[in-house]
Amino acid sequence: MSTVGNSTNIFWHECPVGKMDRQKLLDQKGCVVWITGLSGSGKSTLACSLDRELHSRGKLSYVLDGDNLRHGLNKNLGFSAEDRAENIRRVGEVAKLFSDAGLICIASLISPYRKDRDACRAMLPDGNFVEVFMNMPLEVCEERDAKGLYKLARAGKIKGFTGIDDPYEPPLNCEIELNLLNGICPTPLEMAGQVTSYLGEKGFLHYE
C-alpha cells in the first residue's frame, strides 16, 4: 500500500502478461519518439510521415499530437508555464503506457521547457526515449505560419507564444537533430527515413 501524489491507500497490481510478452507478439520494442521544436517547424508533418513509414513496415505506432490532445485529455489546460508543464506531464504518462504496451509512440509537441522533456525521459527505461529536435530557424517557421499564429503573436493578440514572447529551450543531448541542409528543409519522407533508420539501429523494429 502506498501514497502517490494526492492518492492514498493505493496498490500496484501486476498482470501476468508483461511488456516483453507484448513486444514478442508485435515483433518490435516499445519506445517513445518525442518530437520537439517551434510551432511551424514540421513536428506534426514528421510525426505523420514517420507513422506511415512504420505502418508500411508492419510496425505498430501511434501519434500523440499536442493540438489533438488539447481537444480532449488536456482541454482544461491553457498556456501558462504551469499548464504547459502539466500538459507535458500528462502526455509523458500516456506515452509511457503506449511504450509499455509495446508500441512505438510518437509524441509531437512544442514542449518548450527542457526540464519538462527531461522529466518525461526519466519516466522510461534508459534508451527508450528518443528525442527528435526539429531545429528549424524561427524565420523559417514564421514564414510558414500555416495556422496564422505568429502573425497574431506579433500583433500582440496571443500572449506567451513560444519563440516570440516565451522562450524555447533547445535540447542539450537529443538523439536526433534535424536541420536545414544548404538552406533547404529535408522532405518529410527523408526525415522520417532518418528516424526510422535510428530506430532500426537501436533494435526497436524487431523483438530479439
C-alpha positions in Angstrom: 0.0 0.0 0.0 1.3 3.4 -0.9 0.6 7.1 -1.4 1.4 8.8 -4.7 0.7 12.5 -5.1 -2.8 13.0 -3.6 -3.8 9.4 -4.0 -3.7 7.4 -0.8 -4.1 3.7 0.1 -3.4 2.5 -3.4 -1.8 -0.7 -4.6 0.1 -1.5 -7.8 -1.5 -4.6 -9.5 0.8 -6.8 -11.7 -0.7 -8.7 -14.6 0.7 -12.0 -15.9 1.1 -10.6 -19.4 4.1 -8.2 -19.4 5.8 -5.8 -21.7 8.2 -8.4 -23.0 5.2 -10.7 -24.0 3.6 -7.8 -25.9 6.8 -6.9 -27.6 7.3 -10.5 -28.7 3.8 -10.7 -30.0 4.3 -7.5 -32.1 7.9 -8.3 -33.1 9.1 -4.8 -32.0 10.1 -3.0 -28.9 8.1 -0.2 -27.3 9.6 3.3 -27.1 8.7 7.0 -27.2 9.8 9.2 -30.1 9.4 12.7 -28.7 9.4 15.4 -31.5 10.1 18.9 -30.1 10.5 22.3 -31.8 8.9 25.6 -32.6 5.4 26.0 -34.0 5.7 25.5 -37.7 8.9 23.5 -37.5 7.3 20.5 -39.1 6.7 18.3 -36.0 3.2 17.1 -36.9 4.2 16.5 -40.5 7.2 14.4 -39.4 5.1 12.5 -36.9 2.5 11.5 -39.5 5.2 10.6 -42.1 7.0 8.5 -39.5 3.8 6.8 -38.5 3.1 6.0 -42.2 6.6 4.7 -42.7 6.4 2.4 -39.7 3.0 1.2 -40.7 4.3 0.3 -44.2 6.9 -1.9 -42.5 4.3 -3.7 -40.4 5.2 -1.9 -37.2 2.5 -0.6 -34.8 2.8 3.0 -33.8 0.6 5.8 -32.5 0.8 9.6 -32.7 0.1 11.8 -29.8 -0.2 15.3 -31.3 -0.2 18.3 -29.0 -3.1 20.1 -30.6 -5.2 17.0 -30.9 -4.7 16.2 -27.2 -5.9 19.6 -26.2 -9.3 18.7 -27.8 -9.7 16.0 -25.1 -7.3 14.9 -22.5 -5.8 18.3 -22.0 -8.7 20.6 -22.9 -8.8 22.1 -19.4 -5.3 23.4 -19.7 -4.1 26.8 -21.0 -0.6 28.0 -22.0 0.8 29.3 -18.7 4.1 27.8 -17.6 2.2 25.7 -15.0 -0.3 24.4 -17.5 2.3 23.7 -20.1 4.2 21.6 -17.6 1.0 19.7 -16.7 0.3 19.2 -20.4 3.7 17.7 -21.0 3.4 15.5 -17.8 0.1 14.0 -18.9 1.4 13.3 -22.4 4.5 11.8 -21.0 2.5 9.4 -18.8 0.3 8.4 -21.7 3.3 7.9 -23.9 4.8 5.7 -21.2 1.7 3.5 -21.3 1.9 3.1 -25.1 5.5 2.2 -24.8 4.7 -0.4 -22.1 2.1 -1.8 -24.5 4.9 -2.5 -27.0 4.0 0.4 -29.4 6.3 2.9 -30.9 4.7 6.1 -29.5 5.3 9.3 -31.5 4.7 12.4 -29.4 4.6 15.7 -31.3 4.6 18.8 -29.1 6.4 22.1 -28.9 7.3 21.2 -25.3 9.4 24.3 -24.9 10.9 23.7 -21.4 13.8 21.4 -21.1 13.0 20.3 -17.6 9.6 19.0 -18.7 11.0 17.0 -21.5 13.7 15.6 -19.2 11.0 14.6 -16.7 9.3 12.6 -19.5 12.6 11.0 -20.4 13.0 10.0 -16.7 9.7 8.1 -16.8 11.1 5.5 -19.2 14.0 3.0 -19.1 17.3 4.2 -20.4 17.4 4.3 -24.2 13.6 4.1 -24.6 13.1 7.9 -25.0 14.2 9.2 -28.4 14.2 13.0 -28.5 14.0 14.4 -32.0 14.8 18.2 -32.2 13.3 20.0 -35.2 16.0 22.6 -35.3 14.4 25.0 -37.8 15.1 28.7 -37.6 12.4 31.0 -36.2 12.3 32.9 -39.5 11.5 29.7 -41.4 8.8 28.7 -39.0 7.3 32.2 -39.0 7.4 32.4 -42.8 5.4 29.1 -43.0 2.9 30.2 -40.3 0.2 27.8 -41.6 -2.0 28.5 -38.7 -1.5 32.2 -38.7 -0.4 32.2 -35.1 2.9 34.1 -35.5 1.0 36.9 -37.1 -1.3 37.1 -34.2 1.5 36.9 -31.7 3.4 39.7 -33.4 0.3 41.8 -33.3 0.0 41.2 -29.5 -3.2 39.2 -29.9 -1.6 36.0 -28.5 0.4 36.3 -25.3 3.1 33.8 -24.2 3.7 32.4 -27.7 6.8 30.2 -27.9 9.6 31.9 -29.8 8.1 35.4 -29.6 7.5 36.3 -26.0 8.0 33.0 -24.4 11.3 31.0 -24.5 12.1 27.8 -26.3 14.8 25.8 -24.6 16.5 23.5 -27.1 17.6 20.0 -26.1 21.2 19.6 -25.0 21.6 15.9 -25.7 18.9 14.9 -28.1 19.2 11.6 -30.0 18.3 13.1 -33.4 18.6 16.7 -34.6 17.0 17.7 -37.9 18.3 20.9 -39.6 18.1 22.7 -42.9 20.5 21.3 -45.5 22.1 24.1 -47.5 19.2 26.3 -46.6 16.6 23.7 -47.6 14.4 21.7 -45.4 14.6 17.9 -46.0 11.3 16.3 -47.1 9.1 14.7 -44.6 9.9 11.3 -46.1 13.6 11.9 -45.8 13.3 13.0 -42.1 11.0 10.0 -41.4 13.6 7.7 -43.0 16.3 9.1 -40.8 14.3 8.5 -37.6 13.3 5.0 -38.8 16.9 4.2 -39.5 17.8 5.2 -36.0 15.0 3.0 -34.5 16.3 0.1 -36.6 19.9 0.6 -35.5 18.8 0.6 -31.9 16.8 -2.6 -32.2 13.3 -1.2 -31.8 11.9 -2.6 -35.1 12.3 -6.2 -34.1 12.0 -8.3 -30.9 15.0 -10.3 -30.1 
